[in-house]
Every structure is written in C-alpha cells, then in structure tokens.
C-alpha cells in the first residue's frame, strides 16, 4: 500500500493509476490524514463467472453420470450416411 499527499496525487496521477492497474492500493492524505483511497475496481464480470461455474457444478451433481460408450454412441446420432 502506497501513501501520497493530495499534491503528489495530482502531480503524479498517471503513475498512481499504473500502480493501481498492477493491483496496488494508494492512500491519499491531506495534512497527514487519510482522505481517499485509490484501488482496483472489483471485477463484477469475474464474480458473475464464478457464480455461473458454481451453478454448473451444482447442476452436474444432480444429473446421472454418462458413460463413454453413451457419448460415443451420441456423436453419430442424427447423421445420414
């Protein structure tokens, strides 16, 4: 975690943004007191992906297991040859 003054934050904003992109958190102080925190945005899409994976796992656990022979038989189902 990095701590900078408000003046430094204003002066070096591009550098601070690069640090945040790398996952760092930056605390901005005014007169020695923390007043703001700059940090990475929580990736909402990642949360949605994790939730979808959990739903898939639960759905798979409720279904009967499929054998390799069944899968191989299905691959030609509906073919005309």
C-alpha positions as CSV (number, residue, x, y, z in Angstrom):
1,X,0.0,0.0,0.0
2,X,1.4,3.4,-1.0
3,X,0.6,6.7,0.7
4,X,0.9,10.0,-1.1
5,X,-0.2,13.6,-0.4
6,X,-3.0,15.2,-2.3
7,X,-0.5,17.4,-4.2
8,X,1.6,14.3,-5.1
9,X,-1.6,12.5,-6.3
10,X,-2.5,15.4,-8.5
11,X,1.1,15.7,-9.9
12,X,1.7,12.0,-10.4
13,X,-1.8,10.7,-11.2
14,X,-0.7,8.7,-14.3
15,X,2.0,6.9,-12.3
16,X,-0.5,6.1,-9.5
17,X,-3.1,4.8,-12.0
18,X,-0.4,2.4,-13.4
19,X,0.3,1.2,-9.8
20,X,-3.4,0.6,-9.2
21,X,-3.7,-1.3,-12.5
22,X,-1.0,-3.6,-11.1
23,X,-3.3,-4.2,-8.1
24,X,-1.8,-1.8,-5.6
25,X,-3.9,0.4,-3.3
26,X,-2.9,4.1,-2.9
27,X,-4.0,6.2,0.1
28,X,-4.2,9.9,-0.4
29,X,-3.6,12.2,2.6
30,X,-4.2,15.8,3.3
31,X,-2.3,17.4,6.2
32,X,-1.2,13.9,7.2
33,X,-4.7,12.4,7.5
34,X,-6.0,9.8,5.0
35,X,-8.8,11.3,2.9
36,X,-9.2,9.0,-0.1
37,X,-8.3,5.5,-1.3
38,X,-7.4,4.7,-4.9
39,X,-7.7,1.0,-5.7
40,X,-8.5,-1.5,-8.4
41,X,-12.2,-1.8,-9.4
42,X,-13.8,-5.0,-8.3
43,X,-14.3,-7.0,-11.5
44,X,-18.0,-7.7,-11.5
45,X,-17.7,-9.9,-14.5
46,X,-15.3,-12.2,-12.6
47,X,-17.9,-12.6,-9.9
48,X,-20.5,-13.5,-12.4
49,X,-18.2,-16.1,-14.0
50,X,-17.5,-17.7,-10.6
51,X,-21.3,-17.8,-9.8
52,X,-22.0,-19.4,-13.2
53,X,-19.3,-22.1,-12.7
54,X,-20.9,-22.9,-9.3
55,X,-24.3,-23.2,-10.9
56,X,-22.9,-25.6,-13.5
57,X,-21.2,-27.7,-10.8
58,X,-24.5,-28.0,-8.8
59,X,-26.4,-28.9,-12.0
60,X,-23.8,-31.6,-12.9
61,X,-24.0,-33.1,-9.4
62,X,-27.8,-33.6,-9.8
63,X,-27.6,-35.4,-13.1
64,X,-26.8,-39.1,-13.7
65,X,-23.3,-39.9,-14.9
66,X,-22.8,-40.6,-18.6
67,X,-20.6,-43.4,-19.7
68,X,-18.0,-43.1,-22.5
69,X,-20.0,-45.6,-24.6
70,X,-23.1,-43.4,-24.4
71,X,-21.1,-40.4,-25.5
72,X,-19.5,-42.2,-28.4
73,X,-23.0,-43.5,-29.5
74,X,-24.4,-40.0,-29.4
75,X,-21.8,-38.5,-31.7
76,X,-23.3,-40.0,-34.8
77,X,-26.9,-39.6,-33.7
78,X,-28.9,-37.9,-36.5
79,X,-26.3,-38.4,-39.2
80,X,-27.4,-39.8,-42.5
81,X,-24.6,-41.8,-44.0
